[in-house]
Amino acid sequence: MKTAIVTGSSGLIGSEAARRLEREDFRVIGIDNDMRARFFGAEASTAPVREQLIRDLKSYTHMHVDIRDAVALDGIFRDNAREIVLVIHAAAQPSHDWAATEPETDFSINANGTMNLLEATRRHASEATFCFLSTNKVYGDHPNSLPLVEQDRRYELPADHKYRNGIDESMRLDQCTHSLFGVSKAAADLMVQEYGRYFRMKTACFRGGCLTGPAHAGTRLHGFLSYLMRCALTGTPYKVFGYKGKQVRDNIHSHDLVTALLAFHAAPRVGEVYNIGGGRGNDCSMLEAIDLCEELTGRKLDWAYVEQNRVGDHVWWVTDTTRFESHHPGWQREYDLRRTLAEIRDAFTFRGGP
């Protein structure tokens, strides 16, 4: 039976992928050791999602394995070598702020863990498609050098700027501040590319920004839309860091991202790089996101402004997905920002929130 390995399988993208893959008649081996609870505390634990996957999916096998354990990974791949056709690598330490508290842990997970998975794939399933969830933070703070114009509720690019409709893969990576997290992910990103080019493996780096959806266990340090909605519903105080709250992000629903991963698997290429995100129409500033959460919940958010921005943080990011769409013209986003936030609200309420 065709088999997919999914790391970070109890997280936002991993769990979405596991459910979709079962519907596509895959056997799914999920690898997740709930490091998110260590990073961000018990409220961010992925254990409930893990138990739900085990309960709901007949073709799902869960492996409580750390991706830094090369021996354990090699055994999983060796034992399933003949069936593995797809690897979706979504496990990571995902936070700017947390990375600075334990740089070695951050790098060992994001860089060394990715290397372990690439080697296991090369040794035992070299024909498999390898999809890596990278990040737009590999570009560091280069986007902050763009000629941004301050508006009432957001920063914006001039109408005639080449990146007005989104930033593409031509933006350079070096000679800037990345954050330690950005560097560990950039190391992994480059290695995924090189395994494609050196060994002719079907690899792709998907450089995402704000990935979100109803399965997101958002926290103060990661997953801003999910956490923002949680705060709006519960009355938890929220802090906006820097840029007057006018910093802009585009947001992509986990469903649309997993659809992109499966589109790549259906027509894979070697050593590819794609910026992936919600694009124009799914972008908002922090102030605009607060407005929308208040509208959708009917509650005022208790929020405060902190002047100091996070290291390496972007003032403005909207994704240009033209390259991916040109290679996979059948892909299209199904979720807009309002629908995504409404789904997050409803899921939180269903799980026992207000």
Secondary structure by P-SEA (a helix, b strand, c coil): cbbbbbcccccaaaaaaaaaaaaaccbbbbbbcccccccccccccaaaaaaaaaaccccbbbbbccccaaaaaaaaaaaacccccbbbcccccccaaaaaacaaaaaaacaaaaaaaaaaaaaccccbbbbbbccccccccccccccccccccccccccccccccccccccccccccccaaaaaaaaaaaaaaaaaaacccbbbbbcccccccccccccccccaaaaaaaaaacccbbbbccccccbbbbbbcaaaaaaaaaaaaacccccccccccccccccccaaaaaaaaaaaaccccccccccccccccccbbbbbaaaaaaacccccccccaaaaaaaaaaaaaaaccc
